[in-house]
């Protein structure tokens, strides 16, 4: 499985709250195009396989893409700067504590 790994040279931030099941990795860096492409390829492969792992040091964030996703794409150009941003999100299936059985 492909993994996204952040580097120490890059500006990154990892927040984790195990009690609430919340975790966040933020990453921003200037890097060669091929390296960025490899990150996107890892995301695409992870979405196809149903699992994406983002690793920084000994910390791992595991994501499980669902069958239905929400996709937002924004592209812009301002003078000599171009930008495209993607946001992909999904909801995890609700866990039910209801059990029905026949005896």
C-alpha positions in Angstrom: 0.0 0.0 0.0 1.3 3.5 -0.8 1.9 5.9 2.0 2.1 9.7 2.1 5.0 10.7 4.3 5.6 14.3 5.4 9.2 15.6 5.6 10.7 17.6 8.4 11.7 20.4 6.0 8.1 21.1 5.2 5.7 23.1 7.3 3.4 20.5 8.8 1.1 20.1 11.8 -0.4 17.1 13.4 -3.2 17.2 16.0 -4.7 14.2 17.6 -7.4 13.7 20.2 -7.8 10.0 20.8 -10.8 10.4 23.1 -13.0 12.0 20.4 -11.5 10.0 17.6 -10.3 13.2 16.0 -6.9 13.5 14.2 -5.6 16.0 11.7 -2.5 16.4 9.5 -1.8 19.7 7.8 1.0 19.9 5.2 2.3 22.7 3.0 5.5 22.7 1.1 7.2 23.7 -2.2 8.3 20.5 -3.8 9.2 19.0 -7.2 6.2 18.3 -9.4 7.0 14.6 -9.6 6.9 14.3 -5.8 3.5 16.0 -5.6 2.3 13.7 -8.4 3.4 10.7 -6.3 1.3 11.9 -3.4 -1.7 12.3 -5.6 -1.1 8.8 -7.0 -1.0 7.4 -3.5 -4.3 9.1 -2.7 -5.9 7.7 -5.8 -4.6 4.2 -5.1 -5.8 4.4 -1.5 -9.2 5.5 -2.6 -9.4 2.6 -5.0 -8.3 0.2 -2.3 -10.4 1.7 0.4 -7.6 2.7 2.7 -5.3 5.7 2.9 -2.5 6.0 5.4 -0.7 9.3 6.1 2.5 8.9 8.1 4.7 11.4 9.9 7.4 9.9 12.1 5.9 7.2 14.2 2.4 8.7 13.9 -0.1 7.3 11.4 -3.5 8.6 10.3 -5.7 5.9 8.7 -8.6 6.9 6.5 -11.2 4.6 5.0 -12.8 6.2 1.9 -16.5 5.2 1.5 -18.5 4.4 -1.6 -20.0 7.8 -1.8 -17.8 10.9 -1.5 -18.3 14.7 -1.7 -15.8 16.4 -4.0 -15.1 20.1 -4.2 -12.7 21.6 -6.8 -11.7 25.2 -7.0 -9.3 26.6 -9.6 -8.1 30.2 -10.0 -5.5 32.4 -11.7 -4.3 35.7 -10.3 -1.6 37.5 -12.3 1.4 35.1 -12.3 0.0 32.6 -9.8 -2.3 29.7 -10.5 -4.0 27.5 -8.0 -6.2 24.4 -7.9 -7.5 22.9 -4.7 -9.4 19.7 -4.0 -11.5 18.8 -1.0 -12.7 15.2 -0.7 -14.8 14.1 2.2 -17.1 11.2 3.2 -19.0 10.1 6.2 -18.3 6.9 8.1 -21.3 4.6 8.4 -23.2 5.2 11.7 -22.6 2.5 14.2 -25.8 1.2 15.7 -26.2 -0.4 19.1 -29.5 -2.0 18.0 -29.5 -5.7 17.7 -32.6 -7.8 16.6 -32.7 -11.5 16.7 -35.3 -14.3 16.5 -35.4 -17.1 18.9 
